[in-house]
């Protein structure tokens, strides 16, 4: 065997060993905007990307979402208002640290997020086929934004087949505190549901449509990349928030449908929570 052939075989073996040893990482459907606690309303840029947030890893190609809307409420006495946002979606190419995938951005005009109160953004994605697992994944995703500190409908379910309902405000959490919620499966608490917790470890750069290469934290071992917990017998959970930034909570397979196009389907519920450093 000549030296070039040996070197080539050695390089392929090293690549294979790396891919086998590398952590798979959890899929997370991300609804991202830099800041969910605003002093005043105005135009808003939002990113929808299906990815592996801790590693800024492989970005999955998204199809056009089935639904994208916001439910807003100015104070508890007001009536919630639902606004369809699909017309504001634009297909983009999003760059992770390993590939380029199809994602969407929304340039929302100032009339959408204008009044004081809460805005619950909801994404119902088209199921994504994960070939390596031979199944479809559909993650019903929520992100809650507030204007001016006036609370509204942040704690109200929106009626998704799989949903995480917060027990404290997702947009107002200090680093070092805890966050609690309830997982609902078809409107009812889901006892002993499996949850994965993911951290957006690489800052999304909206103008350049990519993740920043610099990580905020390093994992000492693969099990720290995405943490795993379960709900109690009432469908409740509590997590810590040890670092500033966005934290994703994903309840796996709690939706009522288990098949799509003749393949297994996992209907998950995702909620995004932001932790802020106390100055």
Backbone as CSV, one residue per row, in Angstrom:
resi,resn,N_x,N_y,N_z,CA_x,CA_y,CA_z,C_x,C_y,C_z
1,UNK,0.851,-1.195,0.000,0.000,0.000,0.000,0.888,1.247,0.000
2,UNK,0.664,2.171,-0.954,1.504,3.361,-0.987,1.096,4.333,0.100
3,UNK,1.940,5.323,0.360,1.721,6.235,1.486,0.501,7.111,1.263
4,UNK,0.212,7.468,-0.023,-0.951,8.312,-0.280,-2.247,7.557,0.018
5,UNK,-2.317,6.299,-0.399,-3.503,5.493,-0.131,-3.694,5.292,1.358
6,UNK,-2.568,5.034,2.072,-2.658,4.848,3.523,-3.152,6.116,4.205
7,UNK,-2.627,7.275,3.777,-3.037,8.552,4.385,-4.506,8.824,4.142
8,UNK,-4.975,8.500,2.905,-6.385,8.725,2.595,-7.284,7.855,3.459
9,UNK,-6.908,6.561,3.578,-7.705,5.655,4.405,-7.684,6.099,5.856
10,UNK,-6.529,6.568,6.327,-6.411,7.027,7.711,-7.300,8.249,7.950
11,UNK,-7.357,9.167,6.975,-8.185,10.365,7.121,-9.660,10.003,7.179
12,UNK,-10.093,9.061,6.299,-11.496,8.640,6.327,-11.856,7.953,7.628
13,UNK,-10.931,7.146,8.152,-11.183,6.470,9.423,-11.318,7.490,10.557
14,UNK,-10.471,8.516,10.553,-10.541,9.545,11.593,-11.855,10.302,11.518
15,UNK,-12.305,10.615,10.276,-13.578,11.305,10.125,-14.724,10.441,10.618
16,UNK,-14.719,9.137,10.260,-15.771,8.236,10.720,-15.799,8.143,12.234
17,UNK,-14.615,8.039,12.853,-14.545,7.950,14.311,-15.093,9.204,14.965
18,UNK,-14.808,10.365,14.369,-15.330,11.615,14.919,-16.847,11.667,14.837
19,UNK,-17.405,11.257,13.668,-18.852,11.306,13.500,-19.554,10.344,14.442
20,UNK,-18.976,9.186,14.693,-19.579,8.227,15.607,-19.512,8.734,17.038
21,UNK,-18.388,9.371,17.406,-18.209,9.823,18.784,-18.942,11.111,19.081
22,UNK,-19.201,11.930,18.035,-19.809,13.239,18.269,-21.229,13.084,18.778
23,UNK,-21.663,13.942,19.726,-23.028,13.852,20.226,-24.033,14.218,19.154
24,UNK,-25.151,13.483,19.110,-26.165,13.742,18.089,-26.836,15.086,18.322
25,UNK,-27.107,15.427,19.573,-27.764,16.687,19.865,-29.241,16.638,19.579
26,UNK,-30.012,17.363,20.360,-31.463,17.354,20.195,-31.878,18.363,19.133
27,UNK,-32.934,18.019,18.401,-33.539,18.964,17.472,-34.343,19.986,18.275
28,UNK,-34.206,21.249,17.913,-34.999,22.306,18.532,-35.501,23.254,17.454
29,UNK,-36.827,23.447,17.450,-37.412,24.461,16.587,-37.301,25.806,17.300
30,UNK,-36.576,26.706,16.701,-36.277,27.992,17.324,-37.146,29.095,16.736
31,UNK,-37.781,29.871,17.631,-38.344,31.185,17.291,-37.463,32.185,18.019
32,UNK,-36.729,32.989,17.268,-35.723,33.857,17.899,-35.931,35.314,17.530
33,UNK,-35.855,36.147,18.555,-35.674,37.580,18.411,-34.755,37.972,19.555
34,UNK,-33.909,38.969,19.401,-32.898,39.205,20.432,-33.444,39.475,21.822
35,UNK,-34.527,40.230,21.938,-34.993,40.655,23.258,-36.506,40.499,23.381
36,UNK,-36.978,39.695,24.362,-38.424,39.505,24.510,-39.096,40.468,25.487
37,UNK,-38.318,41.260,26.227,-38.885,42.214,27.186,-38.569,43.625,26.694
38,UNK,-39.533,44.228,25.991,-39.319,45.517,25.343,-39.949,46.644,26.156
39,UNK,-39.303,47.793,26.148,-39.884,48.953,26.800,-40.998,49.563,25.954
40,UNK,-40.786,49.592,24.642,-41.799,50.107,23.719,-41.892,49.174,22.530
41,UNK,-43.044,49.182,21.859,-43.225,48.366,20.681,-42.618,48.999,19.442
42,UNK,-42.651,48.245,18.355,-42.104,48.735,17.092,-41.874,47.596,16.134
43,UNK,-41.203,47.862,15.012,-40.892,46.792,14.063,-40.054,45.707,14.734
44,UNK,-40.204,44.481,14.257,-39.553,43.353,14.907,-39.037,42.389,13.852
45,UNK,-37.794,41.940,14.029,-37.233,40.906,13.170,-37.217,39.589,13.923
46,UNK,-37.649,38.516,13.267,-37.787,37.228,13.925,-37.236,36.136,13.018
47,UNK,-36.586,35.147,13.647,-35.977,34.030,12.931,-36.673,32.734,13.314
48,UNK,-36.980,31.905,12.303,-37.493,30.558,12.512,-36.480,29.601,11.901
49,UNK,-35.842,28.774,12.731,-34.831,27.847,12.238,-34.910,26.563,13.048
50,UNK,-34.757,25.428,12.369,-34.818,24.104,13.001,-33.391,23.583,13.076
51,UNK,-32.838,23.501,14.286,-31.401,23.319,14.395,-31.025,22.618,15.696
52,UNK,-29.726,22.606,15.994,-29.172,22.061,17.235,-28.479,23.224,17.939
53,UNK,-29.158,23.914,18.859,-28.688,25.233,19.298,-27.413,25.235,20.120
54,UNK,-27.165,24.212,20.934,-25.966,24.286,21.785,-24.697,24.252,20.942
55,UNK,-24.678,23.362,19.940,-23.481,23.240,19.106,-23.516,24.157,17.894
56,UNK,-24.642,24.898,17.680,-24.859,25.579,16.399,-24.632,24.569,15.293
57,UNK,-25.174,23.355,15.509,-24.911,22.233,14.628,-25.853,22.190,13.444
58,UNK,-26.033,20.995,12.914,-26.741,20.809,11.643,-28.100,21.521,11.655
59,UNK,-28.327,22.321,10.617,-29.601,23.009,10.423,-30.441,22.215,9.435
60,UNK,-31.644,21.810,9.877,-32.546,21.044,9.023,-33.322,21.973,8.093
61,UNK,-33.566,21.527,6.876,-34.349,22.310,5.924,-35.813,22.350,6.358
62,UNK,-36.320,23.537,6.634,-37.721,23.714,6.988,-38.578,23.872,5.734
63,UNK,-39.750,23.256,5.739,-40.781,23.574,4.751,-41.551,24.806,5.243
64,UNK,-42.349,25.389,4.367,-43.188,26.505,4.789,-44.053,26.066,5.970
65,UNK,-44.046,26.814,7.080,-44.851,26.420,8.243,-46.334,26.310,7.909
66,UNK,-46.994,25.381,8.603,-48.442,25.247,8.451,-49.148,26.463,9.040
67,UNK,-48.642,26.958,10.182,-49.218,28.136,10.820,-48.115,28.938,11.507
68,UNK,-48.264,30.243,11.492,-47.408,31.145,12.261,-48.261,32.352,12.622
69,UNK,-48.485,32.538,13.928,-49.381,33.602,14.361,-48.978,34.099,15.749
70,UNK,-49.614,35.181,16.176,-49.369,35.734,17.500,-50.713,35.985,18.182
71,UNK,-50.776,35.658,19.470,-51.938,35.946,20.297,-51.524,37.022,21.288
72,UNK,-52.158,38.185,21.210,-51.753,39.326,22.036,-52.875,39.728,22.981
73,UNK,-52.470,40.326,24.108,-53.451,40.775,25.097,-52.866,41.935,25.902
74,UNK,-53.616,43.003,25.975,-53.216,44.175,26.750,-53.912,44.100,28.106
75,UNK,-53.241,43.510,29.104,-53.824,43.381,30.434,-54.811,42.236,30.509
76,UNK,-55.077,41.775,31.708,-55.916,40.604,31.906,-57.389,40.860,31.580
77,UNK,-57.820,42.104,31.577,-59.223,42.401,31.310,-59.530,42.476,29.825
78,UNK,-58.488,42.599,29.006,-58.702,42.713,27.562,-58.953,41.340,26.945
79,UNK,-59.537,41.345,25.780,-59.799,40.104,25.064,-58.595,39.765,24.187
80,UNK,-58.072,38.511,24.252,-56.932,38.153,23.405,-57.269,38.289,21.926
81,UNK,-56.289,38.703,21.158,-56.460,38.902,19.724,-55.437,38.064,18.973
82,UNK,-55.902,37.282,17.996,-55.001,36.442,17.194,-54.755,37.097,15.844
83,UNK,-53.457,37.162,15.457,-53.069,37.771,14.191,-52.219,36.790,13.401
84,UNK,-52.639,36.482,12.172,-51.875,35.583,11.311,-50.631,36.303,10.791
85,UNK,-49.480,35.601,10.821,-48.214,36.217,10.432,-47.554,35.527,9.238
86,UNK,-48.201,34.539,8.645,-47.548,33.788,7.571,-47.165,34.670,6.380
87,UNK,-47.941,35.705,6.120,-47.640,36.557,4.969,-46.331,37.326,5.140
88,UNK,-45.830,37.382,6.387,-44.580,38.103,6.644,-43.351,37.202,6.554
89,UNK,-43.543,35.898,6.320,-42.410,34.966,6.278,-41.688,35.043,4.937
90,UNK,-40.365,34.999,5.029,-39.514,34.964,3.841,-38.522,33.823,3.996
91,UNK,-38.426,32.980,2.983,-37.453,31.885,3.021,-36.037,32.433,2.932
92,UNK,-35.142,31.897,3.769,-33.742,32.312,3.778,-32.851,31.076,3.877
93,UNK,-31.564,31.274,3.669,-30.558,30.250,3.925,-29.825,30.610,5.215
94,UNK,-29.856,29.672,6.185,-29.238,29.920,7.491,-27.976,29.075,7.626
95,UNK,-26.891,29.708,8.066,-25.599,29.041,8.159,-25.296,28.650,9.598
96,UNK,-25.122,27.344,9.806,-24.667,26.849,11.103,-23.148,26.667,11.041
97,UNK,-22.577,26.030,12.039,-21.140,25.774,12.002,-20.804,24.576,11.122
98,UNK,-21.824,23.835,10.653,-21.555,22.633,9.872,-22.214,22.619,8.507
99,UNK,-23.246,23.431,8.291,-23.943,23.375,7.000,-24.769,24.632,6.787
100,UNK,-25.461,24.673,5.662,-26.412,25.737,5.346,-27.764,25.077,5.126
101,UNK,-28.801,25.582,5.800,-30.127,24.986,5.690,-31.197,26.025,5.444
102,UNK,-32.357,25.567,5.002,-33.476,26.465,4.709,-34.201,26.841,5.994
103,UNK,-34.389,28.121,6.202,-35.082,28.651,7.376,-35.982,29.785,6.910
104,UNK,-36.568,30.504,7.874,-37.470,31.616,7.539,-37.211,32.782,8.473
105,UNK,-37.396,33.974,7.952,-37.364,35.170,8.774,-38.655,35.948,8.555
106,UNK,-39.020,36.716,9.576,-40.208,37.561,9.496,-39.813,38.984,9.857
107,UNK,-40.105,39.902,8.974,-39.939,41.326,9.243,-41.329,41.872,9.590
108,UNK,-41.594,41.975,10.889,-42.928,42.366,11.331,-43.031,43.888,11.418
109,UNK,-44.047,44.485,10.807,-44.216,45.937,10.878,-44.600,46.365,12.288
110,UNK,-44.477,47.661,12.547,-44.688,48.169,13.903,-46.109,47.972,14.406
111,UNK,-47.065,47.783,13.511,-48.440,47.595,13.943,-48.694,46.267,14.637
112,UNK,-47.805,45.279,14.469,-47.995,43.961,15.082,-47.682,44.005,16.569
113,UNK,-46.528,44.542,16.901,-46.091,44.647,18.304,-46.043,46.129,18.647
114,UNK,-47.191,46.670,19.031,-47.299,48.116,19.241,-47.769,48.452,20.650
115,UNK,-48.854,47.824,21.104,-49.455,48.162,22.399,-48.729,47.472,23.540
116,UNK,-48.953,47.977,24.748,-48.440,47.324,25.950,-49.092,45.953,26.111
117,UNK,-48.360,45.024,26.734,-48.940,43.722,27.019,-48.100,42.571,26.502
118,UNK,-48.716,41.386,26.474,-48.038,40.147,26.097,-48.354,39.764,24.657
119,UNK,-47.373,39.114,24.026,-47.491,38.613,22.662,-46.956,37.191,22.631
120,UNK,-47.839,36.229,22.443,-47.456,34.824,22.395,-47.333,34.409,20.929
121,UNK,-46.091,34.246,20.478,-45.837,33.842,19.103,-45.896,32.314,19.018
122,UNK,-46.615,31.814,18.022,-46.885,30.384,17.897,-46.502,29.914,16.496
123,UNK,-45.737,28.835,16.447,-45.342,28.228,15.184,-45.813,26.775,15.142
124,UNK,-46.561,26.446,14.103,-46.940,25.058,13.825,-46.188,24.666,12.551
125,UNK,-45.065,23.975,12.683,-44.284,23.641,11.488,-44.866,22.459,10.731
126,UNK,-44.551,22.398,9.462,-44.829,21.198,8.682,-43.915,20.083,9.184
127,UNK,-44.424,18.859,9.384,-43.565,17.781,9.893,-42.293,17.617,9.054
128,UNK,-41.195,17.406,9.753,-39.881,17.243,9.126,-39.479,15.771,9.180
129,UNK,-39.043,15.224,8.055,-38.635,13.813,8.038,-37.162,13.696,8.396
130,UNK,-36.896,12.991,9.493,-35.525,12.725,9.942,-35.139,11.337,9.451
131,UNK,-34.379,11.309,8.355,-34.050,10.049,7.718,-33.241,9.115,8.590
132,UNK,-32.340,9.669,9.411,-31.501,8.813,10.249,-32.315,8.063,11.300
133,UNK,-33.493,8.610,11.658,-34.356,7.964,12.636,-35.607,7.358,11.997
134,UNK,-35.762,7.572,10.680,-36.904,7.069,9.928,-38.228,7.475,10.574
135,UNK,-38.326,8.754,10.915,-39.558,9.269,11.506,-39.709,10.745,11.184
136,UNK,-40.930,11.248,11.361,-41.215,12.674,11.220,-41.209,13.339,12.595
137,UNK,-40.839,14.620,12.608,-40.819,15.430,13.828,-41.629,16.696,13.568
138,UNK,-42.532,17.014,14.480,-43.305,18.252,14.401,-43.295,18.906,15.779
139,UNK,-42.661,20.058,15.879,-42.502,20.732,17.172,-43.360,21.996,17.224
140,UNK,-44.446,21.927,18.012,-45.309,23.086,18.238,-44.568,24.038,19.184
141,UNK,-44.257,25.228,18.691,-43.294,26.093,19.376,-43.920,27.428,19.753
142,UNK,-43.588,27.884,20.987,-44.069,29.179,21.475,-42.893,30.009,21.991
143,UNK,-43.005,31.321,21.799,-42.092,32.307,22.378,-42.931,33.500,22.808
144,UNK,-42.758,33.946,24.056,-43.602,35.002,24.612,-42.795,36.290,24.737
145,UNK,-43.353,37.370,24.207,-42.718,38.690,24.239,-43.641,39.641,24.980
146,UNK,-43.044,40.619,25.656,-43.835,41.604,26.401,-43.377,43.012,26.064
147,UNK,-44.335,43.934,26.034,-44.049,45.358,25.831,-44.482,46.133,27.064
148,UNK,-43.536,46.861,27.646,-43.848,47.822,28.696,-44.117,47.268,30.075
149,UNK,-44.004,45.943,30.257,-44.175,45.358,31.590,-45.609,45.064,31.990
150,UNK,-46.594,45.447,31.175,-47.989,45.147,31.492,-48.273,43.688,31.144
151,UNK,-48.622,42.841,32.121,-48.850,41.423,31.821,-50.163,41.210,31.089
152,UNK,-50.215,40.114,30.359,-51.422,39.758,29.629,-51.651,38.261,29.679
153,UNK,-51.540,37.612,28.518,-51.919,36.206,28.389,-50.734,35.244,28.427
154,UNK,-49.635,35.608,29.091,-48.437,34.770,29.065,-48.682,33.372,29.638
155,UNK,-49.624,33.221,30.579,-49.865,31.944,31.251,-51.038,31.173,30.670
156,UNK,-51.633,31.666,29.586,-52.822,31.015,29.022,-52.437,30.054,27.900
157,UNK,-53.010,28.842,27.892,-52.791,27.946,26.749,-53.399,28.523,25.485
158,UNK,-52.823,28.159,24.351,-53.367,28.614,23.073,-54.105,27.501,22.343
159,UNK,-54.138,26.295,22.920,-54.923,25.218,22.351,-54.193,24.332,21.366
160,UNK,-52.865,24.239,21.482,-52.094,23.373,20.595,-52.231,21.909,20.998
161,UNK,-52.052,20.975,20.064,-52.101,19.551,20.424,-51.037,19.158,21.443
162,UNK,-49.894,19.798,21.386,-48.819,19.611,22.362,-48.333,20.999,22.750
163,UNK,-48.285,21.292,24.045,-48.047,22.673,24.477,-47.402,22.711,25.856
164,UNK,-46.500,23.669,26.034,-45.939,23.959,27.350,-46.507,25.290,27.817
165,UNK,-47.172,25.265,28.973,-47.767,26.468,29.541,-46.872,26.939,30.695
166,UNK,-46.370,28.176,30.643,-45.478,28.653,31.696,-46.210,28.932,33.000
167,UNK,-45.506,28.712,34.096,-46.013,29.077,35.416,-45.351,30.332,35.954
168,UNK,-44.317,30.816,35.301,-43.807,32.170,35.530,-43.419,32.766,34.180
169,UNK,-43.279,34.079,34.139,-43.147,34.780,32.861,-41.886,34.334,32.109
170,UNK,-42.017,33.874,30.884,-40.837,33.426,30.138,-39.874,34.543,29.770
171,UNK,-40.348,35.788,29.788,-39.514,36.918,29.361,-38.892,37.684,30.527
172,UNK,-39.173,37.303,31.777,-38.676,38.051,32.946,-38.079,37.074,33.953
173,UNK,-36.835,36.668,33.704,-36.141,35.713,34.580,-34.703,36.153,34.787
174,UNK,-34.291,36.197,36.046,-32.904,36.497,36.371,-32.059,35.228,36.267
175,UNK,-30.804,35.401,35.860,-29.853,34.298,35.887,-29.703,33.797,37.325
176,UNK,-29.712,32.495,37.493,-29.634,31.890,38.823,-30.986,31.542,39.409
177,UNK,-32.065,31.986,38.744,-33.403,31.646,39.198,-33.864,30.328,38.595
178,UNK,-35.129,30.038,38.795,-35.708,28.822,38.232,-36.932,29.190,37.399
179,UNK,-37.292,28.268,36.520,-38.463,28.451,35.676,-39.317,27.192,35.752
180,UNK,-40.640,27.382,35.850,-41.565,26.257,35.960,-42.644,26.340,34.890
181,UNK,-43.173,25.185,34.544,-44.247,25.126,33.563,-45.010,23.821,33.663
182,UNK,-46.024,23.699,32.821,-46.848,22.495,32.748,-46.890,22.039,31.297
183,UNK,-46.671,20.761,31.070,-46.775,20.193,29.733,-48.202,19.686,29.528
184,UNK,-48.813,20.120,28.426,-50.160,19.678,28.087,-50.105,18.789,26.847
185,UNK,-50.785,17.656,26.926,-50.940,16.750,25.796,-52.409,16.737,25.418
186,UNK,-52.718,17.315,24.253,-54.107,17.434,23.811,-54.965,18.123,24.869
187,UNK,-54.398,19.152,25.518,-55.127,19.967,26.480,-55.102,19.475,27.914
188,UNK,-54.490,18.310,28.173,-54.477,17.759,29.527,-53.038,17.611,30.014
189,UNK,-52.784,17.773,31.332,-51.421,17.621,31.855,-50.821,16.266,31.486
190,UNK,-49.531,16.288,31.121,-48.831,15.081,30.677,-47.883,14.614,31.787
191,UNK,-48.282,13.622,32.592,-47.413,13.145,33.673,-46.216,12.370,33.130
192,UNK,-45.063,12.588,33.783,-43.833,11.836,33.499,-43.382,11.968,32.046
193,UNK,-43.690,13.096,31.433,-43.238,13.352,30.065,-41.739,13.641,30.070
194,UNK,-41.068,13.202,29.013,-39.629,13.430,28.885,-39.375,14.798,28.260
195,UNK,-38.504,15.588,28.900,-38.160,16.910,28.407,-36.669,16.990,28.143
196,UNK,-36.305,17.729,27.096,-34.915,18.074,26.833,-34.770,19.585,26.940
197,UNK,-33.678,20.010,27.560,-33.403,21.430,27.782,-32.183,21.814,26.959
198,UNK,-32.342,22.793,26.077,-31.248,23.229,25.229,-30.951,24.707,25.402
199,UNK,-29.692,25.071,25.235,-29.239,26.448,25.402,-28.722,26.972,24.062
200,UNK,-29.115,28.185,23.692,-28.609,28.814,22.465,-27.205,29.332,22.777
201,UNK,-26.239,28.480,22.494,-24.859,28.697,22.916,-24.064,29.549,21.949
202,UNK,-24.583,29.749,20.749,-23.940,30.586,19.735,-24.937,31.659,19.323
203,UNK,-24.549,32.913,19.442,-25.452,34.029,19.164,-25.921,34.007,17.707
204,UNK,-27.230,34.042,17.452,-27.698,34.184,16.070,-27.404,35.594,15.536
205,UNK,-26.754,35.656,14.410,-26.472,36.924,13.745,-27.522,37.113,12.658
206,UNK,-28.540,37.921,12.938,-29.668,38.054,12.026,-29.283,38.740,10.718
207,UNK,-28.400,39.712,10.776,-28.046,40.439,9.560,-27.238,39.572,8.601
208,UNK,-26.397,38.674,9.132,-25.580,37.798,8.297,-26.169,36.400,8.153
209,UNK,-27.293,36.159,8.827,-28.025,34.889,8.721,-27.129,33.693,9.037
210,UNK,-26.522,33.746,10.197,-25.647,32.670,10.634,-25.498,32.698,12.152
211,UNK,-25.021,31.575,12.714,-24.628,31.546,14.113,-23.206,32.073,14.250
212,UNK,-22.956,32.835,15.315,-21.589,33.262,15.597,-20.747,32.047,15.985
213,UNK,-19.505,31.977,15.532,-18.682,30.795,15.820,-18.263,30.669,17.283
214,UNK,-18.204,31.793,18.004,-17.749,31.758,19.390,-18.844,31.234,20.313
215,UNK,-18.549,30.174,21.055,-19.509,29.609,22.000,-19.459,30.371,23.322
216,UNK,-20.606,30.419,24.001,-20.675,31.065,25.308,-20.253,30.128,26.430
217,UNK,-20.416,28.830,26.224,-20.108,27.846,27.262,-19.588,26.586,26.599
218,UNK,-18.901,25.757,27.373,-18.423,24.470,26.873,-18.992,23.364,27.754
219,UNK,-19.304,22.244,27.132,-19.867,21.109,27.861,-18.739,20.170,28.277
220,UNK,-18.645,19.825,29.574,-17.568,18.936,30.021,-17.739,17.501,29.550
221,UNK,-18.961,17.143,29.130,-19.265,15.779,28.686,-20.566,15.831,27.895
222,UNK,-20.781,14.861,27.017,-21.881,14.941,26.059,-23.249,15.093,26.712
223,UNK,-23.447,14.531,27.907,-24.770,14.604,28.535,-25.137,16.013,28.981
224,UNK,-24.171,16.935,28.958,-24.450,18.320,29.328,-24.932,19.153,28.141
225,UNK,-24.799,18.629,26.920,-25.176,19.399,25.735,-26.671,19.701,25.747
226,UNK,-27.471,18.673,26.013,-28.916,18.849,26.175,-29.342,18.095,27.424
227,UNK,-29.827,18.826,28.416,-30.190,18.217,29.683,-31.540,17.526,29.564
228,UNK,-31.753,16.489,30.365,-32.992,15.716,30.311,-33.649,15.671,31.686
229,UNK,-34.947,15.946,31.730,-35.727,15.824,32.954,-37.090,15.247,32.586
230,UNK,-37.915,14.990,33.594,-39.286,14.535,33.359,-40.251,15.363,34.193
231,UNK,-41.482,15.463,33.710,-42.518,16.132,34.485,-42.935,15.244,35.655
232,UNK,-43.570,15.847,36.657,-44.093,15.061,37.770,-45.456,14.471,37.397
233,UNK,-46.158,13.907,38.378,-47.437,13.255,38.061,-48.546,14.238,37.717
234,UNK,-48.277,15.564,37.829,-49.246,16.589,37.424,-48.821,17.293,36.131
235,UNK,-47.794,16.776,35.492,-47.310,17.367,34.253,-46.442,18.599,34.453
236,UNK,-46.012,18.869,35.689,-45.239,20.073,36.004,-43.735,19.780,35.997
237,UNK,-42.968,20.833,35.780,-41.503,20.723,35.820,-40.918,22.040,36.306
238,UNK,-39.676,21.984,36.751,-38.909,23.170,37.128,-37.476,22.985,36.662
239,UNK,-36.913,24.012,36.039,-35.512,23.972,35.609,-34.770,25.177,36.174
240,UNK,-33.453,25.070,36.295,-32.615,26.195,36.661,-32.197,26.972,35.423
241,UNK,-31.819,28.235,35.635,-31.356,29.106,34.558,-29.976,29.650,34.953
242,UNK,-28.913,28.875,34.721,-27.601,29.248,35.239,-26.830,30.257,34.408
243,UNK,-27.290,30.560,33.188,-26.527,31.453,32.320,-27.475,32.317,31.506
244,UNK,-27.037,33.544,31.231,-27.860,34.478,30.463,-28.050,33.980,29.032
245,UNK,-29.224,34.256,28.498,-29.520,33.900,27.120,-30.801,33.102,27.001
246,UNK,-30.985,32.519,25.836,-32.210,31.791,25.525,-32.079,30.314,25.879
247,UNK,-33.115,29.790,26.555,-33.198,28.379,26.924,-34.444,27.783,26.283
248,UNK,-34.282,26.637,25.616,-35.394,25.943,25.006,-35.804,24.731,25.824
249,UNK,-37.094,24.543,25.983,-37.652,23.396,26.692,-38.487,22.619,25.689
250,UNK,-38.180,21.343,25.499,-38.865,20.524,24.506,-39.439,19.281,25.177
251,UNK,-40.760,19.135,25.131,-41.436,17.940,25.630,-41.621,16.986,24.453
252,UNK,-41.029,15.807,24.570,-40.925,14.888,23.441,-42.152,13.985,23.312
253,UNK,-42.702,13.926,22.111,-43.720,12.953,21.778,-44.999,13.026,22.578
254,UNK,-45.419,14.221,22.995,-46.618,14.332,23.830,-47.885,14.627,23.030
255,UNK,-47.750,14.897,21.729,-48.924,15.171,20.908,-49.725,13.918,20.609
256,UNK,-50.977,14.067,20.169,-51.869,12.916,19.995,-51.595,12.077,18.755
257,UNK,-50.983,12.660,17.713,-50.757,11.909,16.477,-49.401,11.219,16.515
258,UNK,-49.357,9.976,16.073,-48.119,9.196,16.083,-47.711,8.699,14.699
259,UNK,-48.505,9.045,13.657,-48.193,8.630,12.290,-48.382,9.795,11.333
260,UNK,-47.521,9.857,10.311,-47.650,10.866,9.259,-47.067,10.273,7.979
261,UNK,-47.858,10.249,6.931,-47.441,9.696,5.641,-46.874,8.285,5.786
262,UNK,-47.506,7.490,6.652,-47.094,6.107,6.824,-45.851,5.886,7.647
263,UNK,-45.326,6.945,8.280,-44.120,6.849,9.104,-44.443,7.296,10.532
264,UNK,-43.624,6.877,11.512,-43.815,7.368,12.879,-43.670,8.891,12.943
265,UNK,-44.459,9.511,13.803,-44.439,10.963,13.998,-44.283,11.277,15.477
266,UNK,-43.336,12.154,15.801,-43.192,12.665,17.157,-43.694,14.103,17.186
267,UNK,-44.799,14.327,17.888,-45.318,15.684,18.058,-44.821,16.216,19.398
268,UNK,-43.916,17.182,19.324,-43.266,17.743,20.502,-43.811,19.129,20.806
269,UNK,-43.595,19.581,22.045,-43.948,20.940,22.451,-42.679,21.671,22.869
270,UNK,-42.494,22.887,22.350,-41.299,23.678,22.658,-41.713,25.041,23.197
271,UNK,-41.028,25.486,24.235,-41.195,26.836,24.777,-39.821,27.446,24.983
272,UNK,-39.676,28.725,24.604,-38.402,29.426,24.760,-38.483,30.419,25.915
273,UNK,-37.440,30.431,26.728,-37.353,31.251,27.938,-36.035,32.000,27.919
274,UNK,-36.042,33.265,28.288,-34.779,34.014,28.322,-34.406,34.379,29.756
275,UNK,-33.128,34.163,30.095,-32.571,34.550,31.389,-31.704,35.779,31.209
276,UNK,-31.780,36.718,32.155,-31.071,37.995,32.063,-30.188,38.197,33.292
277,UNK,-28.966,38.670,33.070,-28.079,38.976,34.183,-28.595,40.158,34.975
278,UNK,-28.498,40.071,36.307,-28.867,41.181,37.160,-27.696,42.155,37.243
279,UNK,-27.954,43.384,36.864,-26.903,44.406,36.842,-26.831,45.148,38.188
